[in-house]
Amino acid sequence: MDTATPDTPKTSDGKPLLMRLGIGLFALGMLAVLAVFVLFAAGMEDLPVWLSVAAGVITPLGLALGLFALVREHKGK
């Protein structure tokens, strides 16, 4: 039984492409957050701006995208 909406592109394992993209962005953002914490604990105070932006923007963007895909998939039932 297919639970996703018919127009939702799916990957080979059955998860919607939007969900996989959200998970990937969230994981990448969490790696950036971890890098910021490790570098700050190591004594670096002037962290690169791109790293701070990645930690502050990519993480919530991935979370929002994953939640949007989850709601979209649930409404398709």
C-alpha positions as a Markdown table, in Angstrom:
| # | Residue | x | y | z |
|---|---|---|---|---|
| 1 | Met | 0.0 | 0.0 | 0.0 |
| 2 | Asp | 1.5 | 3.3 | -1.1 |
| 3 | Thr | 1.1 | 6.0 | 1.6 |
| 4 | Ala | 2.7 | 8.9 | -0.2 |
| 5 | Thr | 0.9 | 11.2 | -2.6 |
| 6 | Pro | 1.1 | 10.0 | -6.2 |
| 7 | Asp | 3.1 | 13.1 | -7.3 |
| 8 | Thr | 5.8 | 12.7 | -4.6 |
| 9 | Pro | 9.0 | 11.5 | -6.1 |
| 10 | Lys | 10.4 | 8.5 | -4.2 |
| 11 | Thr | 13.8 | 7.1 | -3.9 |
| 12 | Ser | 14.7 | 3.4 | -4.2 |
| 13 | Asp | 14.1 | 2.7 | -0.5 |
| 14 | Gly | 10.6 | 4.3 | -0.5 |
| 15 | Lys | 11.3 | 7.6 | 1.4 |
| 16 | Pro | 10.2 | 10.8 | -0.4 |
| 17 | Leu | 13.0 | 12.7 | -1.9 |
| 18 | Leu | 12.1 | 15.9 | 0.0 |
| 19 | Met | 12.4 | 13.9 | 3.3 |
| 20 | Arg | 15.9 | 12.6 | 2.4 |
| 21 | Leu | 17.0 | 16.1 | 1.4 |
| 22 | Gly | 15.7 | 17.5 | 4.8 |
| 23 | Ile | 17.5 | 14.7 | 6.7 |
| 24 | Gly | 20.8 | 15.4 | 4.8 |
| 25 | Leu | 20.6 | 19.1 | 5.4 |
| 26 | Phe | 19.9 | 18.6 | 9.1 |
| 27 | Ala | 22.8 | 16.2 | 9.4 |
| 28 | Leu | 25.1 | 18.6 | 7.6 |
| 29 | Gly | 24.0 | 21.5 | 9.9 |
| 30 | Met | 24.5 | 19.4 | 13.0 |
| 31 | Leu | 28.0 | 18.6 | 11.9 |
| 32 | Ala | 28.6 | 22.4 | 11.6 |
| 33 | Val | 27.2 | 22.9 | 15.1 |
| 34 | Leu | 29.5 | 20.3 | 16.4 |
| 35 | Ala | 32.4 | 21.8 | 14.6 |
| 36 | Val | 31.6 | 25.2 | 16.1 |
| 37 | Phe | 31.4 | 23.8 | 19.6 |
| 38 | Val | 34.7 | 21.8 | 19.2 |
| 39 | Leu | 36.6 | 24.8 | 17.7 |
| 40 | Phe | 35.3 | 27.1 | 20.4 |
| 41 | Ala | 36.2 | 24.6 | 23.2 |
| 42 | Ala | 39.7 | 24.4 | 21.6 |
| 43 | Gly | 40.2 | 28.1 | 22.2 |
| 44 | Met | 39.4 | 29.6 | 18.8 |
| 45 | Glu | 37.3 | 32.8 | 19.1 |
| 46 | Asp | 37.3 | 34.1 | 15.5 |
| 47 | Leu | 35.4 | 31.3 | 13.8 |
| 48 | Pro | 34.8 | 31.5 | 10.0 |
| 49 | Val | 31.5 | 33.2 | 9.1 |
| 50 | Trp | 30.5 | 30.5 | 6.7 |
| 51 | Leu | 30.7 | 27.9 | 9.5 |
| 52 | Ser | 28.5 | 30.0 | 11.8 |
| 53 | Val | 26.0 | 30.6 | 9.0 |
| 54 | Ala | 26.0 | 26.9 | 8.2 |
| 55 | Ala | 25.3 | 26.0 | 11.8 |
| 56 | Gly | 22.6 | 28.6 | 12.2 |
| 57 | Val | 20.8 | 28.3 | 8.9 |
| 58 | Ile | 21.2 | 24.8 | 7.5 |
| 59 | Thr | 20.1 | 23.0 | 10.6 |
| 60 | Pro | 16.7 | 24.6 | 11.0 |
| 61 | Leu | 16.3 | 24.6 | 7.2 |
| 62 | Gly | 16.8 | 20.8 | 7.2 |
| 63 | Leu | 14.4 | 20.4 | 10.1 |
| 64 | Ala | 11.7 | 22.5 | 8.5 |
| 65 | Leu | 12.1 | 20.7 | 5.2 |
| 66 | Gly | 11.8 | 17.3 | 6.9 |
| 67 | Leu | 8.8 | 18.4 | 8.9 |
| 68 | Phe | 7.2 | 19.8 | 5.7 |
| 69 | Ala | 7.8 | 16.5 | 3.9 |
| 70 | Leu | 6.4 | 14.5 | 6.8 |
| 71 | Val | 3.2 | 16.6 | 6.9 |
| 72 | Arg | 2.8 | 16.4 | 3.1 |
| 73 | Glu | 3.2 | 12.6 | 3.2 |
| 74 | His | 0.7 | 12.3 | 6.1 |
| 75 | Lys | -1.9 | 14.4 | 4.3 |
| 76 | Gly | -1.6 | 12.1 | 1.3 |
| 77 | Lys | -3.1 | 9.2 | 3.2 |
